[in-house]
Amino acid sequence: MGVAKEVLHGAEARSRMLVGVNRIADAVAVTMGPKGRNVVIEQSFGSPKVTKDGVTVAKAIDLPDKMQNVGAALIKQVASKTNDIAGDGTTTSTVLARAIFREGCKAVAAGMNPMDLKRGIDAAVKLVMEELKTRAQAISTAQEIQQVATIAANGDKTIGSLIAEAFEKVGKDGTITVSDGKTMDHQLEVVEGMQFNRGYISPYFITNNKTQSVDFENPLILVHEKKISSIQSILPVLEYVVKLQRPLLIVAEDVDGEALATLVVNKLRGGLKVCAVKAPGFGDNRKAQMQDIATVCGCEVISEETGTKLSEDFDPALLGSCKSVSVKKDDTIVLDGAGAREEIDERCETLRDAIDNTSSEYEKDKLKE
């Protein structure tokens, strides 16, 4: 038997929803701007949470009255959508949404047609957006970035300075990630090169027991689109690597079976410095990331599309190289790849165009990786 639903229409429904909108907007509005106040949120477990983030406050509120809660849910949706798209401005969007809903209720009560009201709001939004674009001020200097970052970090000047320093070092096209540290101090680590979130397939490849990592200098790099199960399929590559006495990094969909066992045995016997890593991503995204790796390292992606078989058509030019590589359990860092600067710049430009032309936030995030 289903749960009974309360059905309301007209002014009564709008009035009850407006109460919910006002209650959640009042709680969120106090956090607005650089001088906004903090909000203390009760937690089911542990100590209360203190925050100045509008969307966090909004998501924490549930009202006992179901119809009021519907109004509150509308505001939560506005705050969450703004947070997903812009990452900030959730309090401002909440205040604007409340004003639109409140004034809309007044207009409808006075006899205005709701669809005419909606068309008027759309027209006003278009005009406001155009005006905002003319007034927008682009930030470029380290000081301006620091000021914006400090406000976003709840007035913490140390965090603001660190973010400004990070932007100064990696540039506007660089990637900045934030993770929990294991020390009391904030740390800024700059990775010059390429990093992807895949580590060694087997711990037997480890060369540095202290750091639990595989560290190679001047390695050759093989990028293979498919799974490698037979050692025969890459035997010419191994023979070439042994002849040059250089380390080898293999990036493939997977390496298993006979191929993995042979690589591990040869590494343990000291006859071959090698490490196998699974390619990052899935599906088409994996192909794109493998192409990125190949471009940075100056090699070709061995794939069915090109028709290249290493066992029959091996050419040393198919391999890439870099100054050094460090592979850990969950990530790989390639430094100073041998790829041509022009090709790398061209690939970056292609990715920028793809980011500009897609409307999917998921696709944008994947392309930025």
Sequence and secondary structure as in RCSB ss.txt:
>XXXX:A:sequence
MGVAKEVLHGAEARSRMLVGVNRIADAVAVTMGPKGRNVVIEQSFGSPKVTKDGVTVAKAIDLPDKMQNVGAALI
KQVASKTNDIAGDGTTTSTVLARAIFREGCKAVAAGMNPMDLKRGIDAAVKLVMEELKTRAQAISTAQEIQQVAT
IAANGDKTIGSLIAEAFEKVGKDGTITVSDGKTMDHQLEVVEGMQFNRGYISPYFITNNKTQSVDFENPLILVHE
KKISSIQSILPVLEYVVKLQRPLLIVAEDVDGEALATLVVNKLRGGLKVCAVKAPGFGDNRKAQMQDIATVCGCE
VISEETGTKLSEDFDPALLGSCKSVSVKKDDTIVLDGAGAREEIDERCETLRDAIDNTSSEYEKDKLKE
>XXXX:A:secstr
         HHHHHHHHHHHHHHHHHHHHTT STT   EEE  SSSS EEE  HHHHHHT   SSHHHHHHHHHH
HHHHHHHHHHHSS HHHHHHHHHHHHHHHHHHHHTT  HHHHHHHHHHHHHHHHHHHHHH     SHHHHHHHHH
HHTTT HHHHHHHHHHHHHH TTS       SSSS       SEEES  BS GGG SBTTTTBEEEES EEEEEE
EEE  GGGGHHHHHHHHHHT  EEEEEEEE HHHHHHHHHHHHTTS  EEEEE SSSHHHHHHHHHHHHHHHT  
EE TTTT  HHHH  GGG EEEEEEEE SS EEEEEE S HHHHHHHHHHHHHHHHH   HHHHHHHH 
